[in-house]
Amino acid sequence: KLYVLVRGVQLNSALSYYIDSDNNGTTGYHSWAWVNSGIDHLIEDGYLYVYTGTGTDWSFDLVGSAGIEEARTNSIHEISVTHAALGHPGAATMKISVSKGTSDYTPATGNPQATVNP
């Protein structure tokens, strides 16, 4: 599984997790927020979405909630998602970023997504 833990304040509201599951910035959604992003999957409110667009359009289709677990308090938000749900039979290098609403981004805007190694 891929596990992500975010610490902060007022985290009891929805967060969006952007995952470049193939570690390839030329595929997926190219977000203005992160340099060379190639977002293939999005997790919001316990649901997984897959990118179906052509690179710059916002086009994510609902996959469902299977394989996703979520826990949150006001100061911690944690998710896990199976590698199979992200299209991998096992652990793989990926990139991830998180946003809260339209104003809080991690990593900060203008930076690349964080690399997650198995």
DSSP file with accessible surface (Angstrom, degrees, kcal/mol):
  #  RESIDUE AA STRUCTURE BP1 BP2  ACC     N-H-->O    O-->H-N    N-H-->O    O-->H-N    TCO  KAPPA ALPHA  PHI   PSI    X-CA   Y-CA   Z-CA
    1    1 A K              0   0   93      0, 0.0     2,-0.5     0, 0.0    81,-0.2   0.000 360.0 360.0 360.0 154.2    0.0    0.0    0.0
    2    2 A L  E     -A   81   0A  11     79,-3.0    79,-1.9   116,-0.0     2,-0.4  -0.896 360.0-164.4 -97.2 125.1    0.9    3.6   -0.4
    3    3 A Y  E     -A   80   0A 140     -2,-0.5     2,-0.4    77,-0.2    77,-0.2  -0.941   7.9-175.6-113.1 136.2    0.5    5.5    2.9
    4    4 A V  E     -A   79   0A  19     75,-2.6    75,-2.3    -2,-0.4     2,-0.4  -0.996   2.9-172.0-133.4 129.2    0.4    9.3    3.1
    5    5 A L  E     -A   78   0A  79     -2,-0.4     2,-0.4    73,-0.2    73,-0.2  -0.981   2.5-169.9-121.7 127.6    0.2   11.3    6.4
    6    6 A V  E     -A   77   0A  29     71,-2.9    71,-2.4    -2,-0.4     2,-0.4  -0.971   3.0-164.9-117.7 131.6   -0.3   15.0    6.5
    7    7 A R  E     +A   76   0A 188     -2,-0.4     2,-0.3    69,-0.2    69,-0.2  -0.925  37.0  94.0-114.6 142.4    0.1   17.1    9.6
    8    8 A G        -     0   0   35     67,-2.0     2,-0.3    -2,-0.4     3,-0.2  -0.922  68.0 -58.0 175.9-149.2   -1.2   20.6   10.0
    9    9 A V  S    S+     0   0  109     -2,-0.3    66,-0.2     1,-0.2    65,-0.0  -0.901 104.7  14.0-125.3 152.3   -4.2   22.6   11.3
   10   10 A Q  S >  S+     0   0  123     -2,-0.3     3,-0.6     1,-0.1    -1,-0.2   0.887  72.9 147.8  53.0  46.4   -7.8   22.4   10.3
   11   11 A L  T 3   +     0   0   10     63,-2.9    63,-0.1     1,-0.2    64,-0.1   0.325  41.7  95.0 -92.6   8.4   -7.4   19.1    8.5
   12   12 A N  T 3  S+     0   0   98     62,-0.3    -1,-0.2    60,-0.1     2,-0.2   0.535  74.4  78.5 -78.2  -1.0  -10.8   17.9    9.3
   13   13 A S  S <  S-     0   0   52     -3,-0.6     2,-0.0     1,-0.1     0, 0.0  -0.529 101.4 -68.8 -96.8 171.8  -11.9   19.3    5.9
   14   14 A A        -     0   0   41     -2,-0.2    87,-0.5    30,-0.0     2,-0.3  -0.303  45.1-165.0 -66.1 139.6  -11.3   17.5    2.6
   15   15 A L        -     0   0    3     85,-0.2    30,-0.6    -4,-0.1     2,-0.5  -0.891  12.9-137.6-116.4 153.3   -7.8   17.2    1.2
   16   16 A S  E     -CD  44  99B  13     83,-2.9    83,-2.4    -2,-0.3     2,-0.5  -0.956  11.6-158.4-113.6 128.4   -7.0   16.3   -2.4
   17   17 A Y  E     -CD  43  98B   1     26,-2.5    26,-2.3    -2,-0.5     2,-0.6  -0.934   4.2-160.9-108.6 121.8   -4.1   13.9   -3.1
   18   18 A Y  E     -CD  42  97B  22     79,-3.1    79,-1.8    -2,-0.5     2,-0.5  -0.909  10.7-168.2-107.0 120.3   -2.6   14.0   -6.6
   19   19 A I  E     -CD  41  96B   0     22,-3.0    22,-2.2    -2,-0.6    21,-2.0  -0.938  23.1-160.8-120.5 122.7   -0.6   10.9   -7.5
   20   20 A D  E >   + D   0  95B   0     75,-3.0    75,-1.4    -2,-0.5     3,-1.1  -0.788  23.1 178.2 -91.9  86.0    1.7   10.5  -10.5
   21   21 A S  T 3  S+     0   0    7     -2,-1.2    -1,-0.2     1,-0.3    18,-0.1   0.700  74.5  45.4 -73.7 -19.1    1.5    6.7  -10.3
   22   22 A D  T 3  S-     0   0   69     16,-0.3    -1,-0.3     2,-0.2    72,-0.1   0.369 102.6-128.1-102.3   5.0    3.7    6.0  -13.3
   23   23 A N    <   +     0   0   61     -3,-1.1     2,-0.5     1,-0.2    -2,-0.1   0.865  68.5 127.5  53.7  40.2    6.4    8.5  -12.3
   24   24 A N    >   -     0   0   63     14,-0.3     3,-1.5     1,-0.1    -1,-0.2  -0.932  46.6-164.8-133.0 107.9    6.2   10.1  -15.7
   25   25 A G  T 3  S+     0   0   21     -2,-0.5    14,-0.1     1,-0.3    -1,-0.1   0.576  86.6  65.1 -69.3  -9.2    5.6   13.8  -16.0
   26   26 A T  T 3  S+     0   0  112     12,-0.1     2,-0.3     4,-0.0    -1,-0.3   0.580  99.1  59.1 -90.1 -10.5    4.7   13.6  -19.7
   27   27 A T  S <  S+     0   0   49     -3,-1.5    -3,-0.1    11,-0.1    27,-0.1  -0.751  92.8  21.9-110.1 164.5    1.6   11.5  -19.0
   28   28 A G  S    S-     0   0   14     -2,-0.3     2,-0.3    25,-0.2    12,-0.2  -0.237 106.0 -19.4  80.7-168.9   -1.4   12.5  -16.9
   29   29 A Y  B     -I   39   0C  30     10,-2.9    10,-2.5    27,-0.1     2,-1.0  -0.588  54.9-145.0 -79.8 130.1   -2.7   15.9  -15.8
   30   30 A H        -     0   0   70     25,-3.7     2,-0.1    -2,-0.3     8,-0.1  -0.780  22.0-158.0 -98.4  93.1   -0.2   18.7  -16.0
   31   31 A S        -     0   0   16     -2,-1.0     3,-0.4     1,-0.1     6,-0.4  -0.438  20.6-138.8 -73.6 144.2   -1.1   20.9  -13.0
   32   32 A W  S    S+     0   0  175      1,-0.2    78,-0.2    -2,-0.1    -1,-0.1   0.745  99.6  65.2 -68.1 -22.3   -0.1   24.5  -12.9
   33   33 A A  S    S+     0   0    0      1,-0.1    77,-2.5    76,-0.1    78,-0.5   0.816 102.3  40.8 -75.6 -33.2    0.8   24.0   -9.3
   34   34 A W  S >  S-     0   0    5     -3,-0.4     3,-1.3    75,-0.2    -1,-0.1  -0.971  85.1-115.0-126.8 131.5    3.7   21.6   -9.6
   35   35 A V  B 3  S-j  112   0D  67     76,-1.0    78,-0.5    -2,-0.4    -3,-0.1  -0.311  95.8  -1.3 -62.0 135.3    6.5   21.6  -12.1
   36   36 A N  T 3  S+     0   0  125      1,-0.2    -1,-0.3    76,-0.1     2,-0.2   0.784  89.2 169.7  55.3  32.5    6.6   18.6  -14.5
   37   37 A S    <   -     0   0    2     -3,-1.3    -1,-0.2    -6,-0.4     2,-0.1  -0.516  21.9-178.8 -76.8 143.5    3.5   17.0  -12.8
   38   38 A G        -     0   0    0     -2,-0.2     2,-0.4    -8,-0.1   -16,-0.3  -0.588  14.9-168.0-136.4  69.6    1.9   14.1  -14.6
   39   39 A I  B     +I   29   0C   0    -10,-2.5   -10,-2.9     1,-0.2   -19,-0.3  -0.489  18.4 168.2 -75.1 117.7   -1.0   13.3  -12.3
   40   40 A D        +     0   0   20    -21,-2.0    11,-2.6    -2,-0.4     2,-0.3   0.692  65.0  30.5 -98.3 -26.9   -2.6    9.9  -13.1
   41   41 A H  E     -CE  19  50B  18    -22,-2.2   -22,-3.0     9,-0.2     2,-0.4  -0.980  58.2-162.8-137.9 151.6   -4.9    9.6  -10.0
   42   42 A L  E     -CE  18  49B   3      7,-1.9     7,-2.9    -2,-0.3     2,-0.5  -0.991   4.8-161.3-131.4 135.1   -6.7   11.8   -7.6
   43   43 A I  E     +CE  17  48B   1    -26,-2.3   -26,-2.5    -2,-0.4     2,-0.4  -0.989  19.4 162.9-119.1 124.1   -8.0   10.9   -4.2
   44   44 A E  E >   -CE  16  47B  59      3,-2.1     3,-2.2    -2,-0.5   -28,-0.1  -0.994  66.6 -10.4-139.7 133.5  -10.7   13.1   -2.6
   45   45 A D  T 3  S-     0   0   89    -30,-0.6     3,-0.1    -2,-0.4   -29,-0.1   0.828 129.3 -51.6  50.6  37.3  -13.1   12.3    0.3
   46   46 A G  T 3  S+     0   0   13      1,-0.2     2,-0.4    23,-0.1    -1,-0.3   0.577 114.1 115.2  80.9   8.5  -12.1    8.6    0.3
   47   47 A Y  E <   -E   44   0B 110     -3,-2.2    -3,-2.1    16,-0.0     2,-0.4  -0.921  56.5-140.2-116.0 142.0  -12.7    8.2   -3.5
   48   48 A L  E     -EF  43  64B   2     16,-3.1    15,-3.3    -2,-0.4    16,-1.6  -0.810  18.2-172.7-100.1 135.4  -10.2    7.4   -6.2
   49   49 A Y  E     -EF  42  62B  56     -7,-2.9    -7,-1.9    -2,-0.4     2,-0.4  -0.935  12.2-145.2-123.8 150.0  -10.4    9.0   -9.6
   50   50 A V  E     -EF  41  61B  48     11,-2.6    11,-2.8    -2,-0.3     2,-0.3  -0.920  24.9-113.2-116.0 141.3   -8.3    8.3  -12.7
   51   51 A Y  E     + F   0  60B  25    -11,-2.6     9,-0.2    -2,-0.4   -23,-0.1  -0.551  36.3 169.0 -75.4 132.2   -7.2   10.9  -15.2
   52   52 A T        +     0   0   65      7,-3.4     8,-0.2    -2,-0.3    -1,-0.1   0.283  43.8  98.4-124.5   8.4   -8.9   10.6  -18.6
   53   53 A G  S    S-     0   0   22      6,-0.8   -25,-0.2     4,-0.2     5,-0.1   0.030  81.4-103.7 -88.5-163.2   -7.9   13.9  -20.3
   54   54 A T  S    S-     0   0  130    -27,-0.1     4,-0.1     0, 0.0    -1,-0.0   0.227  71.6 -78.3-110.6  10.4   -5.3   14.9  -22.7
   55   55 A G  S    S+     0   0    4      2,-0.3   -25,-3.7   -16,-0.1   -16,-0.1  -0.229 120.6  39.3 128.7 -49.1   -2.9   16.7  -20.3
   56   56 A T  S    S+     0   0  116    -27,-0.2     2,-0.3     2,-0.0   -24,-0.1   0.549  92.2  89.4-114.0  -9.1   -4.2   20.1  -19.5
   57   57 A D  S    S-     0   0   62      2,-0.1     2,-1.1     1,-0.0    -2,-0.3  -0.638  80.3-118.0 -90.9 147.5   -7.9   19.6  -19.2
   58   58 A W        +     0   0  140     -2,-0.3     2,-0.3    -5,-0.1    -1,-0.0  -0.720  55.8 146.6 -83.9  99.7   -9.5   18.7  -15.8
   59   59 A S        +     0   0   37     -2,-1.1    -7,-3.4     2,-0.0    -6,-0.8  -0.777  10.5 158.1-143.9  92.4  -11.0   15.3  -16.6
   60   60 A F  E     -F   51   0B  29     -2,-0.3     2,-0.4    -9,-0.2    -9,-0.2  -0.971  23.8-152.7-119.7 130.6  -11.1   12.7  -13.8
   61   61 A D  E     -F   50   0B  90    -11,-2.8   -11,-2.6    -2,-0.4     2,-0.2  -0.855  27.1-107.9-103.1 140.0  -13.4    9.7  -13.8
   62   62 A L  E     +F   49   0B 104     -2,-0.4   -13,-0.3   -13,-0.2     3,-0.1  -0.425  33.4 175.6 -66.0 128.6  -14.6    8.0  -10.6
   63   63 A V  E     -     0   0B  87    -15,-3.3     2,-0.3     1,-0.3   -14,-0.2   0.783  45.6-117.1 -96.2 -44.2  -13.0    4.6   -9.9
   64   64 A G  E     -F   48   0B  18    -16,-1.6   -16,-3.1     1,-0.1    -1,-0.3  -0.882  24.4 -74.1 136.9-166.7  -14.6    4.1   -6.5
   65   65 A S  S >  S+     0   0   63     -2,-0.3     3,-1.8   -18,-0.2    -1,-0.1   0.439  77.9 124.5-110.2  -1.3  -13.5    3.7   -2.9
   66   66 A A  T 3  S+     0   0   84      1,-0.3    16,-0.1    -3,-0.1     3,-0.1  -0.371  79.1  18.1 -62.2 133.2  -12.2    0.1   -3.0
   67   67 A G  T 3  S+     0   0   29      1,-0.2    15,-1.4    14,-0.1     2,-0.4   0.468 102.0 110.7  87.2   2.2   -8.6   -0.1   -1.7
   68   68 A I  E <   -B   81   0A  22     -3,-1.8     2,-0.4    13,-0.2    -1,-0.2  -0.926  40.4-178.6-116.0 133.5   -8.7    3.2    0.1
   69   69 A E  E     -B   80   0A 113     11,-2.3    11,-2.2    -2,-0.4     2,-0.3  -0.961   7.5-173.1-124.1 148.3   -8.6    3.8    3.8
   70   70 A E  E     +B   79   0A  69     -2,-0.4     2,-0.3     9,-0.2     9,-0.2  -0.999  11.1 176.7-144.9 140.8   -8.8    7.3    5.4
   71   71 A A  E     +B   78   0A  58      7,-2.5     7,-3.2    -2,-0.3     2,-0.3  -0.992  12.8 175.2-141.6 140.8   -8.5    8.7    9.0
   72   72 A R  E     +B   77   0A  86     -2,-0.3     2,-0.2     5,-0.2     5,-0.2  -1.000  15.6 170.1-149.9 149.6   -8.5   12.3   10.0
   73   73 A T        -     0   0   76      3,-3.0   -62,-0.1    -2,-0.3    -2,-0.0  -0.723  58.9 -83.7-131.6-170.8   -8.5   14.6   13.0
   74   74 A N  S    S+     0   0   85     -2,-0.2   -63,-2.9     1,-0.2   -62,-0.3   0.784 129.5  28.4 -70.0 -23.1   -8.1   18.4   13.1
   75   75 A S  S    S+     0   0   62    -65,-0.2   -67,-2.0     1,-0.2     2,-0.4   0.509 120.0  48.7-117.4  -6.7   -4.3   18.0   13.0
   76   76 A I  E     -A    7   0A  53    -69,-0.2    -3,-3.0     2,-0.0     2,-0.4  -0.999  49.9-179.2-138.0 138.0   -3.7   14.7   11.1
   77   77 A H  E     +AB   6  72A   0    -71,-2.4   -71,-2.9    -2,-0.4     2,-0.4  -0.988  13.3 178.3-134.7 122.6   -5.0   13.3    7.8
   78   78 A E  E     +AB   5  71A  78     -7,-3.2    -7,-2.5    -2,-0.4     2,-0.3  -0.983   4.6 177.3-129.3 138.8   -3.9    9.9    6.7
   79   79 A I  E     -AB   4  70A   3    -75,-2.3   -75,-2.6    -2,-0.4     2,-0.3  -0.938   8.4-166.6-130.4 158.0   -4.8    7.8    3.7
   80   80 A S  E     -AB   3  69A   4    -11,-2.2   -11,-2.3    -2,-0.3     2,-0.3  -0.984   6.1-177.0-138.9 147.9   -3.7    4.5    2.3
   81   81 A V  E     -AB   2  68A   0    -79,-1.9   -79,-3.0    -2,-0.3   -13,-0.2  -0.995  29.3-112.5-142.9 139.2   -4.4    3.1   -1.2
   82   82 A T     >  -     0   0   41    -15,-1.4     4,-0.9    -2,-0.3     3,-0.1  -0.394  20.4-127.0 -70.3 150.8   -3.5   -0.3   -2.6
   83   83 A H  T >4>S+     0   0   28      1,-0.2     5,-2.9     2,-0.2     3,-0.5   0.861 110.6  60.2 -63.8 -34.8   -0.9   -0.4   -5.3
   84   84 A A  G >45S+     0   0   75      1,-0.2     3,-1.7     3,-0.2    -1,-0.2   0.895  99.1  55.6 -61.4 -39.2   -3.4   -2.5   -7.4
   85   85 A A  G 345S+     0   0   29      1,-0.3    -1,-0.2     2,-0.1    -2,-0.2   0.810 108.3  49.7 -63.3 -26.4   -5.9    0.4   -7.3
   86   86 A L  G <<5S-     0   0    3     -4,-0.9    -1,-0.3    -3,-0.5    -2,-0.2   0.316 127.7 -99.6 -93.9   6.5   -3.2    2.6   -8.8
   87   87 A G  T < 5S+     0   0   64     -3,-1.7    -3,-0.2     1,-0.3    -2,-0.1   0.679  86.3 116.2  88.3  18.2   -2.5    0.1  -11.5
   88   88 A H      < -     0   0   39     -5,-2.9    -1,-0.3    -6,-0.1    -2,-0.2  -0.956  57.9-148.8-121.1 140.1    0.6   -1.5  -10.0
   89   89 A P  S    S-     0   0  141      0, 0.0     2,-0.2     0, 0.0    -5,-0.2   0.742  84.4  -8.4 -74.7 -20.3    1.0   -5.1   -8.9
   90   90 A G  S    S-     0   0   32     -7,-0.2     0, 0.0     1,-0.1     0, 0.0  -0.827 105.1 -33.1-155.3-167.9    3.5   -4.0   -6.2
   91   91 A A        +     0   0   63     -2,-0.2     2,-0.3   -90,-0.0    -1,-0.1  -0.264  58.9 169.9 -62.2 144.1    5.4   -1.1   -4.9
   92   92 A A        -     0   0   25     -4,-0.1     2,-0.3    24,-0.1   -69,-0.1  -0.985  41.5 -91.4-151.2 154.9    6.7    1.4   -7.4
   93   93 A T        +     0   0   49     -2,-0.3     2,-0.3    24,-0.1    24,-0.2  -0.543  56.1 163.8 -69.2 131.7    8.3    4.9   -7.4
   94   94 A M  E     - G   0 116B   3     22,-2.4    22,-3.4    -2,-0.3     2,-0.4  -0.858  32.9-125.9-138.8 173.0    5.6    7.5   -7.6
   95   95 A K  E     -DG  20 115B  48    -75,-1.4   -75,-3.0    -2,-0.3     2,-0.3  -0.955  26.6-175.1-123.7 147.9    5.1   11.3   -7.1
   96   96 A I  E     +DG  19 114B  14     18,-2.5    18,-2.1    -2,-0.4     2,-0.3  -0.988  10.8 175.9-144.3 149.1    2.5   12.8   -4.8
   97   97 A S  E     -D   18   0B   2    -79,-1.8   -79,-3.1    -2,-0.3     2,-0.4  -0.958  14.2-149.0-146.1 162.3    1.2   16.2   -3.9
   98   98 A V  E     -DH  17 106B  14      8,-3.3     8,-2.8    -2,-0.3     2,-0.4  -0.982   8.5-171.5-136.8 143.7   -1.6   17.5   -1.7
   99   99 A S  E     -DH  16 105B   2    -83,-2.4   -83,-2.9    -2,-0.4     2,-0.6  -0.987  14.3-154.7-134.8 150.0   -3.9   20.4   -1.6
  100  100 A K  E >> S- H   0 104B  36      4,-2.4     4,-1.6    -2,-0.4     3,-1.2  -0.973  72.2 -46.5-118.8 108.1   -6.4   21.8    0.8
  101  101 A G  T 34 S-     0   0   52     -2,-0.6   -85,-0.1   -87,-0.5     0, 0.0  -0.346 101.0 -50.2  65.6-142.9   -9.0   23.8   -1.0
  102  102 A T  T 34 S+     0   0  127     -3,-0.1    -1,-0.2     1,-0.1     3,-0.1   0.138 131.8  50.0-115.9  21.0   -7.5   26.3   -3.5
  103  103 A S  T <4 S+     0   0   88     -3,-1.2     2,-0.6     1,-0.2    -2,-0.2   0.602  91.8  67.1-132.3 -20.5   -4.9   27.9   -1.3
  104  104 A D  E  <  +H  100   0B  84     -4,-1.6    -4,-2.4     4,-0.1     2,-0.4  -0.931  57.7 173.8-113.3 119.3   -2.8   25.4    0.6
  105  105 A Y  E     -H   99   0B  49     -2,-0.6    -6,-0.2    -6,-0.2     4,-0.1  -0.969  21.9-135.6-128.8 138.5   -0.4   23.2   -1.5
  106  106 A T  E    S+H   98   0B  91     -8,-2.8    -8,-3.3    -2,-0.4     2,-0.2  -0.990  97.7  30.2-134.8 124.6    2.3   20.7   -0.5
  107  107 A P  S    S-     0   0   32      0, 0.0     3,-0.1     0, 0.0    -9,-0.1   0.691 117.7-101.8 -58.3 165.0    4.9   20.8   -1.9
  108  108 A A    >   -     0   0   56     -2,-0.2     3,-1.6     1,-0.1    -2,-0.1  -0.172  47.8 -83.5 -58.7 150.9    4.6   24.5   -2.4
  109  109 A T  T 3  S+     0   0   67      1,-0.2   -75,-0.2    -4,-0.1    -1,-0.1  -0.199 116.1  35.6 -56.9 146.3    3.5   25.7   -5.9
  110  110 A G  T 3  S+     0   0   52    -77,-2.5    -1,-0.2     1,-0.4   -76,-0.2   0.291  99.8  97.8  91.0 -10.0    6.3   26.0   -8.4
  111  111 A N  S <  S-     0   0   79     -3,-1.6   -76,-1.0   -78,-0.5    -1,-0.4  -0.676  80.6-100.3-102.0 163.5    8.1   22.9   -7.0
  112  112 A P  B     -j   35   0D  77      0, 0.0   -76,-0.1     0, 0.0    -1,-0.1  -0.373  47.0 -90.2 -75.4 162.4    7.9   19.3   -8.3
  113  113 A Q        -     0   0    6    -78,-0.5     2,-0.2     1,-0.1   -16,-0.2  -0.321  52.6 -92.7 -63.9 156.4    5.7   16.8   -6.6
  114  114 A A  E     -G   96   0B  46    -18,-2.1   -18,-2.5    -8,-0.1     2,-0.4  -0.508  38.8-126.7 -73.5 137.7    7.3   14.8   -3.8
  115  115 A T  E     -G   95   0B  78    -20,-0.2     2,-0.5    -2,-0.2   -20,-0.3  -0.733  18.9-160.7 -88.0 133.0    8.9   11.5   -4.9
  116  116 A V  E     -G   94   0B  44    -22,-3.4   -22,-2.4    -2,-0.4   -24,-0.1  -0.969   6.9-163.3-115.7 118.4    7.8    8.3   -3.0
  117  117 A N              0   0  112     -2,-0.5   -24,-0.1   -24,-0.2   -26,-0.0  -0.802 360.0 360.0-101.8 145.0   10.2    5.4   -3.3
  118  118 A P              0   0  109      0, 0.0    -1,-0.1     0, 0.0   -25,-0.1  -0.220 360.0 360.0 -67.6 360.0    9.1    1.8   -2.4
